[in-house]
Amino acid sequence: MSGLDHERIALIVAKSADNGRSQEVVGTGYFLTGNLVLTARHIAERPGCAFSVRAEPGGSEKSRWSDAVSCWEGVGDVDAMLLRTTRQFGDWEMPILRGDIDEGEWESAGYARAAANEKEESRKTLPLRGSFGTSLGQGFAELALQTEQNIAPNWEAYWKGVSGAPVFARPPGAQGMIGIITEANRALSNCLIGLPTSRLLDDIRFRSIIRPSFLGSLPSAPWCLVLTPENSASDLVGQAGDVLKDPRLRGLHRDPIEIPVLEAVRSVENWAATLDALARADYVIADVTAFEPAVMMLLGIRSVLRRGVTVSVTADELTAHSSAVPFNVQETRVLSLTDEESFYEDLPRALAEGAANLARDSNYLDLPAYHAVRSPRPETWAEDDAKTMLVLCPFSEDYSDFYRRKLRPIIRLHTANGGMKLLRMLDLKSPRLVGQALYEQLRWSSWCVVDWTGWRPNVFFELGVRLACSERDPLSIIQRGNARHSVGVSGTPPNGLHQSDLLMQLFNPVEYDRMRPRDALKGPLEAWPEPPARTNGRASKQQVLPSSATFEVAQASFWWERDPILTLPHVEQRQAAESIFGKDPEKHPEPLILFAGNDQFNAELDAAARERWIAAWLYLRHLCSADNAAEGIQAELGRVSLLVIYALTSSSDPRHVTLRKEIRQFLRSERARRAPQESEGAGD
Amino acid sequence: VTDYLDEVLALKASAKTARDDSDWQEAISDLQEAIDLLRSQTPEAPRPLPSQLASELSDTYGLIGGIHKRWGLNLDGEDRRRHLKESVDAYDEGFWFEQVLPPNDANTYNRVNRLVGRVLLDPAVLDKGSGTIADDLQEAENILTEEIRSVRQKDPWAYCDLGTVRLLRGESNALSAFRQLDRLRPPTFVYDSALTTLEPLSEVASGLRPELPQAVNLLQRLRRYSE
């Protein structure tokens, strides 16, 4: 249904408490589905609002109300919000959201104060209609909505409550939802202002929420994602399913979740769902046969998003594979599918070992980039950034010649700062390892051009890294005639890959003529950092990823709870102490630290481990001094107390002796404090 | 998993502190609590037992065995015998779990000390032929030789165990195991622990195994140098 459905108009009440006084704001919403309501964000302008939503269908008045929570809010001036109701109302399909209609007739209905019976405290919808146009000029476009209904002069407050009401285009023009009402025009009593749907569709998270994921709901138990390429004759998903039954992988969700790479790049929504899955998957098995560009790009994104277990597999013999492997994944371990027997031995082992290493080693990586993109901003960034541009491109002789003679001068001439220095990977001057320096630049460079020409796997891996770790999208370009990928290690697909078309559609790179690159590149380069026009004839606006979309999804989806920077001080100190002599040094006295056989070093290690234990104990003690200290923290303090006493046993340092006494005293007083509670509990 | 293992780790630390203070009863009490905690996990655990669980059970029983042994050696008569017997029982229990440990958790502490305990109870067992502990000592030496060649090449306890087994078998190359141990520069507590094993053995069995006092002297010297 593409027209306004009055049954779906929702009354929104946002309640908040301000200095003990209850505040209530009323607005309008529209049920996009049976439990998803679109409304204006400013209804919840106070923090900590509780939402109630009234739906039109239903029996008694009470049965028409539901609690709701915000599941998406627009960023910046996007005055919109999605609420999810706890109850399901109706079996409604998503209306058609139109971001491409600039003028025509419109209609709506909202709970404006003008239609309220204030004596009886009841609200009614006020049907609205009129003509609309698009307000351009400075800032983003707005809908200018002329109404046939007039609010009397000086009574503009009587529009209140209409915020969030849907705006639908109506015949004789095209139909569909074109926006929501966000405010009343103060100068013109019959004029309202609306947020165009196109602004909502520019937000990838909004689009991810309103469309169900092509992956369905992901498992809550640890699980394994299998990324399959476009050209594959193997049964990797079946094999992975067999492997997941291995006892070493106990506790894992039994069935692997497959993401066929073509599906991942088929639409903006699928791209977002794939990124979310890459961030959430505990294990990823990626088939890198022939280094298909979309697979490489997704691996680049995974390497930024998650320090999880990622294993690459190939249908090629490893010798053939190794000869063509891109430099930036050369150090990753690849398993070959050609020998099924050893594959069934190697894969579960790789997964189990990876998980074990990941758990105990904070530096564990099986893909590059994770740590490098988290390195601090270079000291010289402020000085260098405005003058330099990172270029990701092929390094073939033919291309390099073209780059030097034609492309580089054009890019330099037409970018905003004019005369920028262009840096390819080989030109980076950082003293860091080449790969590290590249990833650091990918994160921090404001200016980055990616030439897709040749569909090189390393370029696509790096593009994935860049998209995931920088809110500033790179400018993607490609030589005309290169729009179809046709490079492979073995068994080159005769007709190229369909994913090339889908990637072109999704990322909309600027196509240029090798003979006359300036014609196509001048405009986008001069407008940069504004993204190039959304459509290039290949795709509609909605098929192209919004600006910064990959970064937005990465930021929302990555597993921040496990980011080491959030490690609590006592955990950090304890881990550091245990990294020196292990968790149980008496059981395993083998030295863990390199060169620990150096006596002086060993003595200092001994001292360092003790001090770390002391620091852990003191911080825990501090946490437990709070009245509301969690039970778990108190238990941890009890355990650490015993471990610290033991760690200090062999020290005769008076400071340590005193602390041991103090901790013993603490444990005694804790036992005394608990004893009455426990005996009371026993008597209950 | 982490929670109960962490609790066990803390209880073991507490027991070791008590042990070092010769508070045997307190140490045994902590370790029994750890055993109860570990045992409470076993009915739910898959078979074979996860190596972490089996390893902790084996280690904790071993600690109980070690504490009863030290306790008993401080006593005389029936009390001494009773604690030494309890020590052997605990080592036997620990040995049951120790045998199934995977290579990266390989250990022979209980395997060797259950034999040491039997010698302390009755040194004459060393003189008996096959079918007695002689076979067990032979097997222990074979296992240790293989493990030292592979997964336990840097594990100080493996060299202590090998030296002890060779001493009990009356082999001439026993002392070389302790010299190899010294090359690993182990912590002082390793020498202390080895001496705690060998000194009482030397007292009761030097007549049968004359290298025992030499080994004690060597270890005492090495320990002094390590400080």
Interface residues (C-beta under 8 A of the other chain):
Chain A: P247 R250 K583 D584 P585 E586 K587 H588 P589 E590 P591 G597 D599 N602 G638 R639 V640 L642 L643 I645 Y646 A647 T649 S650
Chain B: D6 E7 L9 A10 L11 K12 A13 S14 K16 T17 D20 P46 D59 K154 D155 P156 W157 L184 R185 P186 P187 T188 F189 V190
